[in-house]
Amino acid sequence: MEFGKNELSERKKLILKAIVEAHIKLGEPVGSKYLMQEADIPYSSATIRNEMAELEELGYLEQPHTSAGRIPSELGYRFYVDTLVYQYDMSTKEAGELEKLLSVKKNEIDKILEKATQVASAITNYTALSLKHRPSAITIRKYETVYLDSFNFIIVMIASLHDSVKTRNIKLPFAVSSEMIGKLSKVLNDNLSGVSIEQINISIIMKMESELTECPELISIVVKNIYEAMNELGSEIKFEGVNRLLQYPEYSDLDKLQKMISTIEEKSDIIRAISTIDQSDDDTKIFIGSENMVKIMDDSTLIYKNLKLNGKTIGAIGIIGPCRMDYSKVLATIDKLSYEISQLSDIGQLPEALDIDLKIDGEE
């Protein structure tokens, strides 16, 4: 997502970049004096103040207090990430941590994901998460439906694994009867009971649509929700460095911090948000502030990337931190981890240690 790159002159881009990076470093509003003396912006104080005022009018900056300096808005952070962030050069020590990570036995994917999370948190100094996908091991043994009103009903799914239960409150763009929702329950149990994600195909969907002749369009809506629920049930998420949030003033509100930690410990909201991301997608996803699906994270940024081995998604790695996180460092860490893991050979056909020469920009 990109916001009006053509609106900004090169001078505005230079000043915005300096403000974002200063705020990431200091955690305080940034003024024109700092930009002149510390950021080496080659313009007068009056020119810088005028440009800052215009950046504020355009929505890229905010002024938390009268006569204070400026801080980046969500739009400012988004523009910085999409346009201005520079490549981060890893230190020899950081590269060494990645090299040690990849020296574990390669048939131990759980161990790789666990160590990847530890290393990512240590290098970035934010909270890291890893997600392991096991949707193929999940089937639903029983479906139940609860009719609420003409446009709303609940579907209850009881999984084969440990009798785990998932519910979905489904809101419809069209009206249905209680009899229709009752019939839907039978159609689902007849066709999808004991069926894995990989086995749900167009033939099964068309068969269910033919059996629910009065409202066939209901099937596609329900199957989408079932697919998401099975992905959630088949995903294991682990966090590392949750205590690192305490270092940042953005989490000084104890009530909000407690809710954030509860969300992390409960896990389901974050798994649900991440499960909406296509597992075949290779791009790094960046959710800034209110872009996050989890409401309590509206003052945080989540950066997330699928991990692949031989073209198959085995999990994902992510970072949670304040909106003023060091984006270049986080993106470099996640990209390096995902790339090196993708270069491993088949699980179970590997030597016990890898000899990987991690090349760092500017070093031999």
C-alpha positions as CSV (number, residue, x, y, z in Angstrom):
1,M,0.0,0.0,0.0
2,E,1.4,3.4,-1.0
3,F,0.2,6.8,-0.2
4,G,0.7,9.8,-2.5
5,K,4.4,9.5,-3.2
6,N,4.1,12.3,-5.8
7,E,2.9,14.7,-3.2
8,L,6.3,15.0,-1.6
9,S,9.3,16.9,-2.8
10,E,12.8,15.5,-2.3
11,R,13.2,18.0,0.5
12,K,10.1,16.8,2.3
13,K,11.2,13.2,1.9
14,L,14.5,14.0,3.4
15,I,13.0,15.7,6.4
16,L,10.3,13.0,6.9
17,K,12.9,10.3,6.8
18,A,15.1,12.2,9.4
19,I,12.1,12.7,11.7
20,V,11.0,9.0,11.5
21,E,14.6,7.7,12.2
22,A,15.1,10.3,15.0
23,H,11.8,9.3,16.6
24,I,12.7,5.6,16.4
25,K,16.0,6.4,18.2
26,L,14.7,8.9,20.8
27,G,11.1,8.1,21.3
28,E,10.4,11.8,21.6
29,P,8.9,14.6,19.4
30,V,11.6,15.9,16.9
31,G,12.1,19.6,16.4
32,S,13.8,21.7,13.7
33,K,16.8,22.4,15.9
34,Y,17.6,18.7,16.3
35,L,17.3,18.2,12.5
36,M,19.8,20.9,11.9
37,Q,22.3,20.0,14.5
38,E,22.1,16.2,14.7
39,A,20.5,15.0,11.4
40,D,22.6,17.3,9.2
41,I,19.6,18.6,7.3
42,P,21.1,21.3,5.0
43,Y,18.3,23.9,5.3
44,S,17.5,26.8,7.6
45,S,15.5,26.3,10.8
46,A,12.6,28.4,9.2
47,T,12.6,26.3,6.1
48,I,12.6,23.1,8.1
49,R,9.7,24.3,10.3
50,N,7.7,25.3,7.2
51,E,8.2,21.9,5.6
52,M,7.3,20.2,8.9
53,A,4.1,22.2,9.0
54,E,3.2,21.2,5.5
55,L,4.0,17.5,6.2
56,E,1.6,17.8,9.2
57,E,-1.1,19.3,7.0
58,L,-0.6,16.4,4.5
59,G,-1.1,13.9,7.4
60,Y,2.5,12.5,7.5
61,L,3.4,14.1,10.9
62,E,1.5,14.8,14.2
63,Q,2.2,17.4,16.9
64,P,1.4,15.9,20.3
65,H,1.6,19.2,22.1
66,T,1.6,22.8,21.2
67,S,5.1,24.2,20.6
68,A,6.5,20.6,20.7
69,G,8.3,18.9,17.8
70,R,6.6,16.4,15.5
71,I,6.2,12.7,15.5
72,P,5.3,10.5,12.5
73,S,1.7,9.5,12.0
74,E,0.7,6.1,10.7
75,L,0.7,7.5,7.2
76,G,4.2,8.8,7.8
77,Y,5.4,5.4,8.9
78,R,3.7,3.7,6.0
79,F,5.3,6.2,3.5
80,Y,8.7,5.6,5.2
81,V,8.4,1.8,5.0
82,D,7.2,1.9,1.3
83,T,9.6,4.5,0.1
84,L,12.3,5.7,2.3
85,V,13.6,2.8,4.4
86,Y,17.2,1.9,3.5
87,Q,18.8,-1.5,3.5
88,Y,20.2,-2.5,6.9
89,D,23.7,-4.0,7.0
90,M,24.0,-6.7,9.5
91,S,26.9,-6.7,11.9
92,T,29.3,-9.7,12.0
93,K,27.9,-10.7,15.4
94,E,24.3,-10.6,14.1
95,A,25.2,-12.7,11.1
96,G,27.0,-15.1,13.4
97,E,23.9,-15.6,15.4
98,L,22.0,-16.6,12.2
99,E,24.8,-19.0,11.3
100,K,24.6,-20.7,14.6
101,L,20.9,-21.0,14.2
102,L,21.3,-22.9,11.0
103,S,23.8,-25.4,12.5
104,V,21.0,-27.4,14.2
105,K,19.9,-30.7,12.8
106,K,17.8,-29.9,9.8
107,N,15.1,-32.5,10.4
108,E,14.1,-30.6,13.5
109,I,11.8,-27.9,12.1
110,D,10.4,-27.2,15.5
111,K,13.8,-26.4,16.8
112,I,14.6,-24.2,13.8
113,L,11.5,-22.2,14.3
114,E,12.1,-21.9,18.0
115,K,15.7,-20.7,17.6
116,A,14.7,-18.4,14.7
117,T,12.3,-16.7,17.1
118,Q,14.9,-16.4,19.8
119,V,17.5,-14.9,17.4
120,A,15.0,-12.5,15.8
121,S,14.0,-11.1,19.2
122,A,17.6,-10.8,20.4
123,I,18.8,-9.0,17.2
124,T,15.9,-6.6,16.9
125,N,15.1,-6.1,20.6
126,Y,11.4,-6.6,20.0
127,T,8.9,-9.4,20.6
128,A,9.2,-12.2,18.0
129,L,6.8,-14.9,17.0
130,S,6.9,-18.0,15.0
131,L,4.0,-19.9,13.5
132,K,4.1,-23.6,12.5
133,H,1.4,-24.8,10.1
134,R,-0.1,-28.3,10.5
135,P,-3.5,-27.9,8.8
136,S,-3.2,-31.3,7.0
137,A,-3.4,-33.0,10.4
138,I,-6.7,-31.3,11.2
139,T,-10.2,-32.6,10.3
140,I,-13.6,-31.6,11.7
141,R,-15.5,-34.6,13.1
142,K,-18.8,-32.7,13.7
143,Y,-20.5,-29.5,12.6
144,E,-23.3,-27.8,14.5
145,T,-25.2,-24.6,13.6
146,V,-27.1,-22.1,15.8
147,Y,-29.6,-19.8,14.1
148,L,-29.6,-16.2,15.5
149,D,-31.7,-14.2,13.1
150,S,-32.3,-13.8,9.4
151,F,-28.7,-12.5,8.7
152,N,-26.7,-14.2,11.5
153,F,-25.9,-17.7,12.6
154,I,-23.1,-19.5,14.4
155,I,-21.2,-22.5,13.1
156,V,-19.6,-24.8,15.7
157,M,-16.8,-27.1,14.6
158,I,-15.5,-29.9,16.8
159,A,-12.0,-31.0,15.6
160,S,-10.7,-34.5,15.5
161,L,-7.6,-33.4,17.4
162,H,-8.2,-33.3,21.2
163,D,-11.9,-32.4,20.5
164,S,-10.8,-28.8,20.1
165,V,-13.8,-26.5,19.4
166,K,-13.9,-23.5,17.0
167,T,-16.9,-21.2,16.5
168,R,-17.6,-18.7,13.8
169,N,-20.3,-16.0,14.0
170,I,-21.3,-15.6,10.3
171,K,-23.0,-12.5,9.1
172,L,-24.8,-12.8,5.8
173,P,-25.5,-10.3,3.0
174,F,-28.9,-12.0,2.4
175,A,-31.7,-13.4,4.6
176,V,-32.0,-17.1,5.5
177,S,-34.5,-19.1,7.5
178,S,-33.8,-21.3,10.6
179,E,-34.8,-24.3,8.5
180,M,-32.1,-23.5,6.0
181,I,-29.4,-23.2,8.7
182,G,-30.6,-26.5,10.1
183,K,-30.2,-28.2,6.7
184,L,-26.8,-26.6,6.3
185,S,-25.6,-28.5,9.4
186,K,-26.6,-31.9,7.8
187,V,-25.0,-31.0,4.4
188,L,-21.7,-30.1,6.2
189,N,-21.6,-33.3,8.3
190,D,-22.5,-35.5,5.3
191,N,-19.7,-34.0,3.1
192,L,-17.0,-32.5,5.3
193,S,-16.9,-34.6,8.4
194,G,-13.4,-36.1,8.6
195,V,-12.2,-34.2,5.5
196,S,-8.9,-32.3,5.6
197,I,-8.2,-29.0,4.0
198,E,-6.4,-30.6,1.1
199,Q,-9.4,-32.8,0.4
200,I,-11.9,-30.0,0.1
201,N,-12.1,-29.5,-3.6
202,I,-14.5,-28.0,-6.2
203,S,-16.3,-31.3,-6.6
204,I,-17.3,-31.4,-2.9
205,I,-18.3,-27.8,-3.0
206,M,-20.5,-28.2,-6.0
207,K,-22.1,-31.3,-4.5
208,M,-23.0,-29.3,-1.3
209,E,-24.4,-26.5,-3.4
210,S,-26.6,-29.0,-5.3
211,E,-27.8,-30.4,-1.9
212,L,-28.6,-26.9,-0.6
213,T,-30.6,-25.9,-3.7
214,E,-32.6,-23.2,-1.9
215,C,-29.5,-21.2,-1.1
216,P,-26.3,-22.5,-2.8
217,E,-24.5,-19.2,-2.4
218,L,-24.3,-20.0,1.4
219,I,-21.8,-22.8,0.8
220,S,-18.9,-20.6,-0.4
221,I,-19.3,-18.3,2.6
222,V,-19.3,-21.2,5.0
223,V,-16.4,-23.1,3.4
224,K,-14.2,-19.9,3.6
225,N,-14.9,-19.8,7.3
226,I,-14.2,-23.5,7.8
227,Y,-11.0,-23.2,5.9
228,E,-9.8,-20.3,8.1
229,A,-10.8,-22.2,11.3
230,M,-8.9,-25.3,10.2
231,N,-5.9,-23.2,9.6
232,E,-6.1,-21.8,13.1
233,L,-6.6,-25.2,14.6
234,G,-3.6,-26.5,12.7
235,S,-1.3,-23.7,13.7
236,E,1.1,-23.5,16.6
237,I,2.4,-20.1,17.7
238,K,5.2,-19.3,20.0
239,F,6.5,-15.9,21.3
240,E,9.9,-14.8,22.4
241,G,10.9,-11.6,24.2
242,V,7.4,-10.4,25.3
243,N,9.2,-8.7,28.2
244,R,11.0,-6.5,25.7
245,L,7.8,-4.5,25.3
246,L,8.4,-3.0,28.8
247,Q,11.4,-1.1,27.4
248,Y,9.3,1.2,25.2
249,P,7.2,4.1,26.5
250,E,4.4,3.2,24.1
251,Y,3.5,0.4,26.5
252,S,3.8,2.4,29.7
253,D,-0.1,2.3,30.1
254,L,-0.3,-0.7,32.4
255,D,-4.0,-1.5,31.5
256,K,-3.2,-1.6,27.8
257,L,0.0,-3.5,28.4
258,Q,-1.9,-6.1,30.4
259,K,-4.4,-6.5,27.6
260,M,-1.6,-6.8,25.0
261,I,0.1,-9.5,27.1
262,S,-3.2,-11.3,27.6
263,T,-3.8,-11.3,23.8
264,I,-0.3,-12.7,23.3
265,E,-0.8,-15.4,25.9
266,E,-4.3,-16.3,24.6
267,K,-2.9,-16.5,21.1
268,S,-6.2,-17.1,19.2
269,D,-6.7,-13.5,18.0
270,I,-3.2,-13.3,16.6
271,I,-3.4,-16.7,15.0
272,R,-6.8,-15.7,13.4
273,A,-5.3,-12.5,12.0
274,I,-2.2,-14.2,10.6
275,S,-4.3,-17.1,9.2
276,T,-6.0,-14.7,6.8
277,I,-2.6,-14.3,5.0
278,D,-2.2,-16.6,2.0
279,Q,0.4,-19.3,2.9
280,S,1.6,-19.1,-0.7
281,D,2.4,-15.4,-0.4
282,D,6.2,-14.7,-0.4
283,D,6.0,-11.0,0.4
284,T,6.8,-9.5,3.8
285,K,3.6,-8.1,5.3
286,I,3.7,-4.9,7.4
287,F,0.7,-3.9,9.5
288,I,1.1,-0.5,11.1
289,G,-1.1,0.7,13.9
290,S,-4.8,0.6,13.0
291,E,-4.0,-1.6,10.0
292,N,-3.7,-4.5,12.5
293,M,-6.8,-6.8,12.7
294,V,-6.2,-7.2,16.4
295,K,-7.6,-4.0,18.0
296,I,-5.3,-4.0,21.0
297,M,-2.3,-3.7,18.6
298,D,-3.5,-0.4,17.2
299,D,-0.4,1.3,18.6
300,S,2.0,-1.4,17.4
301,T,3.4,-2.7,14.2
302,L,3.4,-6.4,13.1
303,I,5.9,-7.5,10.5
304,Y,5.3,-11.0,9.2
305,K,6.7,-13.4,6.5
306,N,6.0,-16.9,5.5
307,L,8.9,-19.4,5.7
308,K,9.3,-21.9,2.9
309,L,11.3,-25.0,2.4
310,N,11.4,-26.6,-1.1
311,G,8.5,-24.4,-2.1
312,K,6.3,-25.5,0.8
313,T,5.3,-23.2,3.6
314,I,6.5,-24.7,6.9
315,G,5.6,-21.7,9.1
316,A,6.2,-18.1,9.5
317,I,8.3,-15.6,11.5
318,G,7.1,-12.2,12.8
319,I,8.0,-9.2,14.9
320,I,5.8,-7.1,17.2
321,G,6.9,-3.7,18.4
322,P,6.0,-0.1,18.6
323,C,5.1,1.8,15.4
324,R,8.5,3.6,15.7
325,M,10.4,0.3,15.4
326,D,13.7,0.1,13.5
327,Y,12.1,-1.1,10.2
328,S,15.3,-1.5,8.2
329,K,16.8,-3.7,10.9
330,V,13.6,-5.8,11.4
331,L,13.1,-6.3,7.6
332,A,16.7,-7.3,7.1
333,T,16.6,-9.8,10.0
334,I,13.3,-11.4,8.8
335,D,14.4,-11.5,5.1
336,K,17.8,-13.1,6.0
337,L,16.2,-15.7,8.3
338,S,13.6,-16.7,5.7
339,Y,16.1,-16.8,2.9
340,E,18.6,-19.0,4.7
341,I,15.9,-21.4,5.8
342,S,14.5,-21.6,2.3
343,Q,18.0,-22.7,1.1
344,L,18.0,-25.8,3.3
345,S,17.7,-29.2,1.6
346,D,14.9,-31.7,2.1
347,I,14.0,-32.5,5.7
348,G,15.4,-35.9,6.7
349,Q,18.0,-35.9,3.9
350,L,20.5,-33.5,5.4
351,P,23.8,-33.6,7.2
352,E,23.8,-32.7,10.9
353,A,25.4,-29.4,10.3
354,L,25.4,-26.8,7.5
355,D,28.5,-25.0,6.2
356,I,26.9,-21.7,5.1
357,D,28.9,-18.6,4.3
358,L,26.7,-15.7,5.3
359,K,27.7,-12.8,3.1
360,I,27.4,-9.4,4.8
361,D,27.2,-6.3,2.6
362,G,30.5,-4.5,2.6
363,E,32.5,-7.5,4.1
364,E,34.5,-10.3,2.5
